[in-house]
Amino acid sequence: MSVLFKSSAKVNPRDVSAPLKYYATAIRKDVTDIDKLCQLISANSTMSRSDVYGVVIELLDKINYELSEGRTVKLDKLGHFSLSLKSEGVEAPEEVSSRLIKGAKINFRPDKELRDMLTTLKYVKAN
């Protein structure tokens, strides 16, 4: 398989009057949703699509729970999920409180096996 790309013009955000520069941008073809993934997995196993779906939904529930408990979730060969917080800064450590927290996000760090896939990609420019 090859990754299709196109050229995209981008403005320099530090100098909007600078000439545009062109960059390679991956072309996203479609979205593979959970139903399609479950169908693909079941086609290569003895599990039905609904069995796979049930396992995936339960996995998502458990990841949510573990993250909400402040744990990092490591799925070997896939990667690590963890939480990070966005907060305002203050002058002293004793001033830090929950009222400063403006939001949270889930971080994903792919494992080596998933990252290694990137080294095998082939790139083809779309016409």
C-alpha positions in Angstrom: 0.0 0.0 0.0 1.0 3.5 -0.7 0.2 6.8 1.1 -1.2 9.3 -1.4 -0.2 12.9 -0.8 -0.8 16.3 -2.4 1.0 19.7 -2.2 -0.7 22.2 0.2 0.1 25.9 0.4 0.6 27.2 4.0 1.1 30.6 5.5 3.9 31.2 7.9 2.0 32.0 11.1 5.0 34.1 12.4 5.1 36.2 9.2 1.8 36.2 7.4 3.2 38.5 4.7 5.9 36.0 3.8 5.4 34.0 0.6 3.4 30.8 0.8 5.4 27.6 1.2 4.2 24.2 -0.2 4.2 21.0 1.9 3.3 17.4 1.3 0.0 16.6 2.9 -1.4 13.1 3.3 -4.7 12.5 1.5 -7.2 10.8 3.8 -9.4 8.6 1.7 -12.1 7.3 4.0 -12.8 6.7 7.7 -12.7 3.2 9.0 -15.2 3.1 11.9 -15.6 0.6 14.7 -18.2 -1.5 12.7 -15.8 -1.9 9.8 -12.9 -2.8 12.1 -15.0 -5.4 13.9 -16.0 -6.8 10.5 -12.4 -7.0 9.3 -11.3 -8.7 12.6 -14.1 -11.2 12.5 -13.3 -12.2 8.9 -9.8 -13.3 10.1 -10.9 -15.1 13.3 -13.5 -17.5 14.7 -15.3 -14.7 16.5 -18.4 -13.1 15.1 -18.6 -9.4 14.3 -20.9 -8.9 17.3 -18.4 -10.8 19.6 -15.6 -8.6 18.4 -17.8 -5.5 18.8 -18.6 -6.4 22.4 -14.9 -6.9 23.3 -14.0 -3.5 21.7 -16.8 -1.7 23.5 -15.7 -3.3 26.8 -12.1 -2.4 26.1 -13.1 1.3 25.6 -15.1 1.3 28.8 -12.2 -0.1 30.8 -9.7 2.4 29.2 -12.1 5.2 30.2 -12.3 3.9 33.8 -8.6 3.4 34.2 -7.8 6.9 32.8 -10.4 8.4 35.1 -8.6 6.7 38.0 -5.4 8.5 37.0 -3.7 5.4 35.5 -1.8 5.1 32.3 -3.2 2.4 30.1 -0.6 0.4 28.1 -1.7 -1.8 25.3 1.3 -3.8 24.1 2.0 -3.3 20.4 -0.5 -0.5 20.3 0.7 2.2 22.8 0.1 4.1 25.9 -2.9 6.3 26.8 -2.6 8.8 29.6 -4.3 12.1 30.7 -2.8 15.5 30.8 -4.2 18.7 32.2 -4.4 22.3 31.0 -4.2 24.9 33.7 -3.4 28.4 34.5 0.1 29.1 35.9 0.5 30.7 39.4 3.5 32.0 41.3 3.7 29.5 44.1 3.0 25.7 44.5 0.5 26.3 47.3 -1.6 28.4 45.0 -2.3 25.5 42.7 -5.9 24.2 43.0 -8.5 22.5 40.9 -10.1 25.9 40.0 -7.0 26.5 37.8 -7.7 23.5 35.7 -9.2 24.5 32.3 -9.4 21.1 30.7 -8.0 17.7 30.2 -6.9 15.7 27.2 -6.0 12.1 26.4 -2.5 11.6 25.1 -1.6 8.6 23.0 2.0 7.4 22.5 2.3 4.6 20.0 4.5 1.6 20.9 7.6 0.7 18.9 5.8 -1.9 16.7 3.2 0.7 15.6 5.8 3.4 15.0 8.0 1.0 13.0 5.1 0.8 10.5 6.0 4.4 9.5 9.4 3.3 8.2 7.8 0.9 5.7 5.4 3.4 4.1 5.7 4.3 0.4 4.5 7.7 -0.8 2.8 8.5 -4.2 1.9 12.0 -5.3 -1.7 12.3 -6.4 -2.3 13.7 -9.8 
